[in-house]
Amino acid sequence: MHAGRHHHTADEENRIRETALDHTIEDSFPASDPPSSIPNPDADELSLTEADMSEPYAGLPPTRPHPSALAGPYLEADLTREIDQLHEEAEWNNGHNAKTLIKYDDLRVVLQVLKAHARIPQHATASRISIQTITGHIHVRASGRTFDLPAGRILALDRLIPHDVEAAQDSAFLLTIVRSEGAADPVG
């Protein structure tokens, strides 16, 4: 043991880790949508470190301004129209595009589209998430398993579960992010 060095209890370590991850989530949801560039799926596999445990958009510039109302007493969206719009934008040519549809302090709903064989590399969040395939077919790898998600299927993942997403064909899915219980700061 080093003199003068403080060792944290397991609970303190968890709180420190959750706070750091919460800040990466805040950074991942700026005032506009995540960017649409996607890394080369043929590149070397990424090793997951604590710094990597965020949505893959942290630190990248937004691609479009949000409409004025992303939160309110009620919200509705025409998913077919939104998917068509995402396919018409230049970012779709890079294999991935996304748009935040709902943005409350404790809840995000993000519509994402992926071209066939496009991949979102491994990442994790401090919040619970669900991934619901609207069109196409995606695969989510998590906890040593591959979850097969054709259109109409949904998967929920607990906090801090490293996962990646790959499209078997052109696909659209809803990513729902729910604020973690007991976290101090609201989601960005």
C-alpha positions in Angstrom: 0.0 0.0 0.0 1.3 3.4 -0.9 1.6 6.0 1.8 -1.0 8.8 1.4 -2.9 7.0 -1.3 -6.7 6.7 -0.7 -8.4 3.5 -1.6 -12.1 3.7 -2.5 -14.7 1.2 -1.3 -16.6 -0.8 -3.9 -19.6 1.5 -3.5 -17.4 4.6 -4.0 -15.8 3.1 -7.0 -19.3 2.4 -8.5 -20.4 5.9 -7.9 -17.2 7.4 -9.4 -17.7 5.1 -12.5 -21.4 5.9 -12.8 -20.7 9.7 -12.6 -18.0 9.5 -15.3 -20.3 7.5 -17.5 -23.1 9.9 -16.9 -20.9 12.7 -18.1 -20.1 10.8 -21.3 -23.8 10.3 -21.9 -24.4 14.0 -21.4 -21.7 14.7 -24.0 -23.2 12.1 -26.3 -26.5 14.0 -26.5 -25.7 17.5 -27.4 -28.4 20.0 -28.5 -28.6 18.3 -31.9 -28.4 14.8 -33.3 -25.5 12.4 -33.3 -23.3 12.4 -36.4 -23.8 9.9 -39.1 -20.2 8.7 -39.8 -19.5 5.1 -39.0 -16.1 3.6 -38.4 -14.7 1.1 -40.8 -16.0 -2.3 -39.8 -12.9 -3.9 -41.2 -10.7 -2.0 -38.8 -9.1 -3.9 -35.8 -11.6 -4.7 -33.0 -11.7 -2.1 -30.3 -10.9 -3.0 -26.8 -13.4 -1.6 -24.3 -11.9 0.7 -21.7 -13.7 2.9 -19.2 -13.2 5.9 -21.5 -14.9 3.9 -24.3 -18.0 3.2 -22.2 -20.2 5.8 -23.9 -22.4 6.1 -26.9 -20.2 6.2 -30.0 -21.1 9.9 -30.8 -19.3 11.6 -27.8 -17.2 14.5 -28.9 -18.4 14.6 -32.5 -20.2 17.6 -34.0 -24.0 17.5 -34.5 -25.4 17.1 -38.0 -28.7 19.0 -37.8 -30.5 21.3 -35.4 -33.4 19.8 -33.4 -36.8 21.1 -34.1 -38.1 23.2 -31.2 -40.2 20.6 -29.4 -38.4 17.4 -28.4 -40.1 17.3 -25.0 -43.6 18.2 -23.9 -46.7 16.8 -22.4 -47.1 14.5 -25.5 -45.0 13.8 -28.6 -45.7 11.8 -31.7 -43.7 10.9 -34.7 -44.3 9.5 -38.1 -41.6 6.8 -38.2 -42.0 6.1 -41.9 -41.6 9.8 -42.8 -38.6 10.1 -40.4 -36.9 7.0 -41.9 -37.4 8.3 -45.4 -35.9 11.7 -44.4 -32.9 10.0 -42.9 -32.3 8.0 -46.1 -32.5 11.2 -48.1 -29.7 13.0 -46.1 -26.1 12.9 -47.3 -25.1 11.1 -44.1 -26.9 8.0 -45.2 -24.2 7.5 -47.9 -21.7 6.9 -45.0 -23.8 3.9 -43.9 -25.4 5.4 -40.7 -27.8 8.2 -39.9 -29.7 9.1 -36.7 -32.2 11.6 -35.3 -33.3 12.2 -31.7 -37.1 12.1 -31.7 -37.8 12.5 -28.0 -35.5 14.2 -25.5 -36.5 14.4 -21.8 -34.1 14.6 -18.9 -34.7 11.0 -18.1 -35.6 9.5 -21.5 -34.2 9.6 -25.1 -35.6 8.0 -28.2 -33.3 8.0 -31.1 -34.2 6.7 -34.6 -31.2 5.2 -36.3 -30.8 3.8 -39.8 -27.9 1.5 -40.8 -27.0 0.3 -44.3 -26.5 -3.4 -44.8 -23.2 -4.5 -43.1 -22.7 -1.2 -41.4 -21.7 -1.5 -37.7 -21.8 0.6 -34.6 -18.7 -0.5 -32.6 -18.7 -1.8 -29.1 -19.8 0.7 -26.4 -21.8 0.8 -23.2 -23.9 3.3 -21.3 -24.6 4.0 -17.7 -28.3 3.8 -18.5 -30.7 1.0 -19.4 -31.5 0.9 -23.1 -33.9 -0.9 -25.5 -33.3 -1.5 -29.2 -36.4 -2.1 -31.3 -36.1 -3.0 -35.0 -38.6 -1.1 -37.1 -37.5 -2.2 -40.6 -34.8 -4.6 -41.8 -32.7 -6.9 -39.6 -29.9 -6.1 -37.1 -27.7 -8.2 -34.8 -26.6 -7.0 -31.4 -23.6 -8.6 -29.7 -23.6 -8.4 -25.9 -22.5 -10.6 -23.0 -21.0 -13.2 -25.3 -24.2 -13.6 -27.2 -25.6 -12.5 -30.6 -29.2 -11.3 -30.4 -31.1 -11.6 -33.7 -33.4 -8.7 -34.2 -35.5 -8.7 -37.4 -38.3 -6.1 -37.7 -40.7 -6.3 -34.9 -38.2 -7.5 -32.3 -37.0 -5.6 -29.2 -34.0 -6.1 -26.9 -33.4 -4.5 -23.5 -29.9 -4.2 -22.0 -29.1 -3.3 -18.4 -26.6 -0.6 -17.5 -22.9 -1.0 -18.4 -23.4 -3.9 -20.8 -20.8 -3.6 -23.6 -22.6 -4.1 -27.0 -22.2 -3.5 -30.7 -24.8 -3.3 -33.5 -24.5 -4.6 -37.1 -27.1 -4.4 -39.9 -27.7 -7.7 -41.8 -29.7 -5.5 -44.3 -30.7 -1.9 -44.6 -32.4 -1.3 -41.3 -34.1 1.2 -39.0 -34.3 0.9 -35.2 -35.4 2.9 -32.2 -32.8 3.2 -29.4 -34.5 4.1 -26.1 -32.3 5.3 -23.3 -33.8 5.5 -19.8 -32.1 7.4 -17.1 -30.3 5.2 -14.6 -31.7 4.9 -11.1 -29.7 6.7 -8.4 -27.6 8.7 -10.8 -27.0 12.3 -9.6 -27.0 14.3 -12.8 -29.8 14.4 -15.4 -29.0 13.0 -18.9 -27.7 15.8 -21.1 
